[in-house]
Amino acid sequence: MISAVIITLNEERIIARCLRALEGVVDEIIVVDSHSSDRTVEICKQMGAKVILHTFEGYRTQKNFACDSAKYQWILSLDADEVLSDELRNSLLKWRENHKKSDKYPPEKGQIVGYYFNRITDYCGTWVRHGGWYPDSKMRFYQREFGRWSGRNVHEFVEIKAGFSTSKLSGDLLHYSIPEQSELLRKLFTYSEMGARFMHEEGRKSSYLESILRCSFRFIRQTIFQHGFLDGRLGITIARYNASATFWKYRRLLAMNESKYHKIKIIASTCPDEAMIVSNAIKWFDKTSKVSIQRKHEGIIEIDSYDAVVILDEIFDNALLSKKTGAASKSVKILKITPSNNIPLALRSLKLLHKLHLPAALRFPDKKDWDLLS
């Protein structure tokens, strides 16, 4: 008996295709949804899936929760943008027949408890077959007691318990993840931001030179050693985007290493929404930071206990800021928004963070990324 498990967030455009390919292959479908605001939940229920609402806690954690919620021993774990090819469907159906006749439970040491299969990615209507993108072997079919999602909460993987074996099923998992160019850029830079934060939390250091070297090596490896050039202009374009994201990841890490502003005050009497965006941005780059927002200012504002003050009020009088004088008094970084009729206040506010070693202006997460990055 097989349980298919899928995690979702606003997947109404693609979820039906994923679920349809599972018909006749699995015995139940568990969808763990991170409180979608579109028709994802409705579509899943209409197609017979059991839906569980669960606040997103990172990919690894969310997928383990989904597996723990399943009824059956064998787990087929998919993303919403993945579809079983006909050949892979047939491989799973054939496995079911053989499993009924030969498999033992509980399995003995050395017995197969997990299966890999290749994943191929569609880029705007074209299958990418080189450059390290294919064959993209994934462990997605395993016994729940002997496999567990591991690694970081991004680029997670299934780890099989030591002493047991794995095998591979024929057929491709069709990955429809990039319907347009902007989606690839969004994903690459979102993952680079997440990767930088994870490395920073692990105590990893970097340098500007490392950013350049790793970026260059990524491009050369993908185009030449992984034969990306065989995909033509598309292969070169994808390699260039991956190299840019690699550069940005290590630049992000370097910025986080250099940051010394951990207690920050935001003064915003007329723009609470923008103040919250800036506050979230600061906390994203530095989880240890403490940010306070002051929405009203009457009289003198004491700032001695802060490392930096960010003023989002264009007409605020800096004379209202006060700090103690003397040898023991520390320097406080003062940043103030510049007037502009053309650039939105939120974007100007995020640009200020460069001066706090928080490089948010080049590519900051879209609204759809917030749940993944929080």
C-alpha positions in Angstrom: 0.0 0.0 0.0 1.4 3.4 -1.0 0.7 6.9 0.4 1.5 9.9 -1.8 2.4 13.0 0.1 2.6 16.5 -1.3 3.3 19.9 0.3 1.5 22.9 -1.3 1.2 26.7 -1.2 -1.0 28.4 -3.8 -0.6 25.7 -6.4 -4.0 26.0 -8.1 -2.4 26.3 -11.5 -0.6 23.0 -11.4 -1.8 20.7 -8.6 -4.5 18.9 -10.6 -1.9 17.7 -13.1 0.2 16.2 -10.3 -2.8 14.5 -8.6 -4.2 13.1 -11.9 -1.0 11.2 -12.6 -1.3 9.4 -9.3 -4.7 7.8 -10.0 -4.4 4.0 -9.8 -0.9 4.1 -8.5 -1.3 5.1 -4.8 -3.8 4.2 -2.2 -4.1 7.6 -0.5 -3.0 11.1 -1.2 -2.0 13.4 1.6 -1.6 17.1 0.9 -0.1 19.3 3.5 -1.0 22.9 2.6 0.6 26.0 4.1 -2.7 28.0 4.2 -3.1 28.7 0.5 -5.1 31.8 -0.4 -6.2 30.4 -3.8 -8.2 27.3 -4.8 -5.5 24.8 -4.0 -7.3 23.2 -1.1 -10.6 23.1 -2.9 -9.1 21.4 -6.0 -7.2 18.8 -3.9 -10.4 17.8 -2.0 -12.4 17.6 -5.2 -9.8 15.1 -6.5 -10.0 12.9 -3.5 -6.9 14.0 -1.5 -6.9 14.4 2.2 -5.8 18.0 3.0 -4.0 19.0 6.2 -3.4 22.7 7.0 0.0 23.2 8.6 2.0 26.4 8.9 5.2 26.2 6.8 8.3 25.4 8.8 10.8 24.8 6.0 10.9 22.2 3.3 12.6 19.4 5.3 10.3 19.9 8.3 7.2 20.2 6.3 7.9 17.1 4.3 8.6 15.0 7.4 5.3 16.2 8.9 3.5 15.1 5.7 5.1 11.7 5.8 4.2 11.3 9.5 0.6 12.1 8.6 0.4 9.3 6.0 -1.4 5.9 6.7 0.7 3.4 4.7 4.2 2.1 5.0 5.5 3.1 1.6 5.8 6.8 0.9 5.8 8.5 -2.6 6.8 12.1 -1.9 6.3 14.6 -4.7 6.2 18.4 -5.1 3.2 20.1 -6.6 5.0 20.8 -9.8 6.1 17.2 -10.4 4.3 14.6 -12.5 4.8 10.9 -13.0 5.7 10.1 -16.6 3.9 7.1 -18.2 7.1 5.0 -17.9 7.5 5.9 -14.2 3.8 5.1 -13.6 4.3 1.7 -15.2 7.4 1.1 -13.1 5.5 1.8 -9.9 2.5 -0.4 -11.0 4.9 -3.2 -11.8 6.6 -2.7 -8.4 3.2 -3.1 -6.7 2.6 -6.4 -8.3 6.0 -7.8 -7.4 5.8 -6.3 -3.9 2.7 -8.2 -3.1 4.5 -11.5 -3.8 8.0 -11.0 -2.5 8.5 -8.2 0.1 9.0 -9.0 3.8 8.1 -6.8 6.7 9.8 -5.8 8.8 12.7 -5.7 6.3 15.9 -7.5 7.0 19.3 -5.8 6.8 20.3 -5.3 3.2 16.8 -5.3 1.9 15.7 -2.5 -0.4 13.7 0.2 1.4 14.0 3.1 -1.0 14.0 3.8 -4.7 15.5 6.6 -6.8 14.3 7.8 -10.1 15.5 10.5 -12.6 13.9 13.9 -12.7 13.9 16.0 -15.8 13.0 19.8 -15.7 11.0 21.7 -18.2 12.3 25.3 -18.9 9.6 27.3 -20.6 8.5 24.3 -22.7 11.9 22.8 -23.3 13.3 19.8 -21.4 16.8 20.5 -20.1 19.0 17.5 -20.6 22.5 18.6 -19.6 24.4 21.0 -17.4 23.9 19.0 -14.3 20.1 19.3 -14.6 19.6 15.7 -16.0 19.6 13.0 -14.9 18.7 14.6 -11.6 18.4 11.4 -9.5 16.0 11.8 -6.5 15.0 9.5 -3.7 11.2 9.9 -3.5 9.8 6.4 -2.9 10.7 4.7 0.4 9.5 3.0 3.6 8.6 5.6 6.1 10.4 3.9 9.1 13.7 3.7 7.1 13.8 7.0 5.3 13.7 10.6 6.6 14.1 14.0 5.0 17.4 15.4 6.1 19.9 18.2 5.3 19.1 21.9 5.5 15.6 23.2 5.2 16.3 23.9 1.6 18.0 21.4 -0.9 16.7 18.7 1.5 17.1 15.0 0.7 15.8 11.6 1.9 18.3 9.8 4.1 18.0 6.0 4.3 18.8 4.2 7.5 22.3 2.6 7.5 22.4 -1.1 6.7 19.5 -1.1 4.2 19.7 -1.0 0.4 18.2 1.3 -2.3 17.5 0.7 -6.0 16.3 2.7 -9.0 13.0 2.7 -11.0 12.9 3.4 -14.7 11.1 6.4 -16.0 11.3 10.2 -15.4 9.7 12.4 -12.9 8.5 15.4 -15.0 9.4 18.7 -13.2 7.3 21.6 -14.5 8.9 24.2 -12.3 9.9 27.0 -14.7 7.0 28.3 -16.8 8.8 31.6 -17.5 12.3 33.0 -17.2 11.4 35.2 -14.2 10.5 32.1 -12.2 13.9 30.6 -12.6 15.5 33.9 -11.4 13.2 34.1 -8.4 14.0 30.5 -7.4 17.7 30.8 -7.8 18.0 34.0 -5.8 15.6 32.8 -3.2 17.7 29.7 -2.7 20.9 31.7 -2.7 19.6 33.9 0.1 18.5 30.9 2.1 21.8 29.2 1.5 23.7 32.3 2.7 21.8 32.4 5.9 22.3 28.8 6.6 26.0 29.1 6.1 26.1 32.2 8.3 24.3 30.3 11.1 26.9 27.5 10.7 29.7 30.0 11.2 30.9 29.9 7.6 33.1 32.8 6.5 33.6 34.2 2.9 35.4 36.9 0.9 34.8 38.9 -2.2 37.5 36.8 -4.0 35.7 33.6 -3.1 32.5 35.0 -4.6 34.2 35.5 -7.9 36.0 32.2 -7.9 33.0 30.1 -7.1 30.9 32.0 -9.6 33.4 31.4 -12.3 33.9 27.7 -11.5 30.1 27.2 -11.4 29.8 28.6 -15.0 32.7 26.5 -16.3 31.6 23.3 -14.6 28.0 23.6 -15.8 28.8 24.6 -19.4 31.9 22.4 -20.1 32.3 19.5 -17.6 28.5 18.9 -17.3 28.0 19.5 -21.1 25.6 22.4 -20.7 26.7 23.7 -24.1 24.9 20.7 -25.7 21.6 22.5 -24.8 22.7 25.4 -27.0 21.9 28.9 -26.0 19.5 27.7 -23.3 22.3 25.8 -21.6 24.6 28.9 -21.6 21.8 31.0 -20.3 21.0 28.7 -17.4 24.7 28.4 -16.5 25.0 32.2 -16.4 22.0 32.5 -14.1 23.3 29.8 -11.8 26.7 31.5 -11.7 25.1 34.8 -10.8 23.1 33.2 -8.0 26.3 31.6 -6.7 28.1 34.9 -6.7 25.2 36.6 -4.9 25.0 33.8 -2.3 28.6 34.4 -1.2 28.2 38.2 -1.4 25.2 37.8 0.9 27.3 35.6 3.3 30.1 38.2 3.3 27.6 41.0 4.1 26.2 38.9 7.0 29.7 38.3 8.3 30.5 42.0 8.3 27.3 43.2 9.9 27.7 44.8 13.3 24.3 46.4 13.7 22.2 44.1 15.8 20.0 46.5 17.7 18.0 48.7 15.3 15.3 51.3 15.8 13.0 52.2 12.9 11.2 55.6 13.1 8.1 55.5 10.9 5.2 57.7 11.8 3.4 57.7 8.4 4.4 54.4 6.8 3.8 51.3 9.1 3.6 48.9 6.2 7.0 49.9 4.8 8.4 49.8 8.3 7.3 46.2 8.7 8.9 45.3 5.4 12.2 46.8 6.5 12.0 45.1 9.9 11.3 41.7 8.3 14.3 42.3 5.9 16.6 43.0 8.8 15.5 39.9 10.7 15.9 37.8 7.5 19.5 38.8 7.1 20.3 38.6 10.8 18.2 36.4 12.9 19.9 37.7 16.0 18.9 41.3 15.4 16.4 43.1 17.6 14.3 45.6 15.8 11.8 48.1 17.3 9.4 50.3 15.4 8.4 53.7 16.7 5.2 54.8 15.0 4.8 58.0 17.0 7.4 60.5 18.0 6.8 63.2 20.5 9.7 65.2 21.8 13.3 63.9 22.2 14.1 60.2 21.3 16.8 58.5 23.2 18.9 56.3 20.9 21.9 55.3 23.1 20.9 51.6 23.4 20.8 51.1 19.6 23.5 50.3 17.0 21.5 52.0 14.2 18.5 54.1 13.7 16.5 54.0 10.4 14.3 57.0 9.7 11.6 56.3 7.2 9.9 59.7 7.7 11.1 62.2 5.0 10.4 65.3 7.1 11.7 64.0 10.4 14.0 66.4 12.3 17.2 64.7 13.2 17.5 67.2 16.1 14.9 65.1 17.9 17.5 62.3 18.3 19.5 62.4 21.5 22.3 60.3 22.9 24.6 60.6 25.8 28.0 62.3 25.4 31.3 61.3 26.9 34.0 58.7 26.4 31.8 55.7 27.1 29.2 56.8 24.5 29.1 54.5 21.5 28.6 55.6 17.9 25.1 55.1 16.5 24.5 54.8 12.8 21.8 57.2 11.6 20.1 56.4 8.2 17.4 58.6 6.7 15.2 58.1 3.7 15.8 60.4 0.8 12.8 62.2 -0.8 11.7 60.9 -4.2 8.6 61.1 -6.4 9.6 58.2 -8.6 10.9 55.4 -6.4 8.5 53.7 -3.9 9.3 54.2 -0.3 9.7 50.5 0.4 12.4 50.2 -2.2 14.2 53.3 -1.0 14.0 51.9 2.5 15.5 48.5 1.6 18.4 50.3 -0.2 19.3 51.9 3.1 20.1 48.5 4.5 23.2 48.3 2.3 24.8 50.7 4.8 24.1 48.2 7.5 25.8 45.5 5.5 22.4 44.0 4.6 22.3 44.1 0.8 18.6 44.0 0.2 18.2 46.2 -2.9 19.6 43.9 -5.6 17.0 41.2 -5.3 14.8 41.0 -2.3 12.2 38.2 -1.9 8.8 38.7 -3.6 5.6 38.5 -1.5 5.3 34.8 -2.5 8.7 34.0 -0.9 8.0 35.4 2.5 6.7 32.2 4.0 9.7 30.3 2.7 12.2 32.8 4.1 10.7 33.4 7.5 
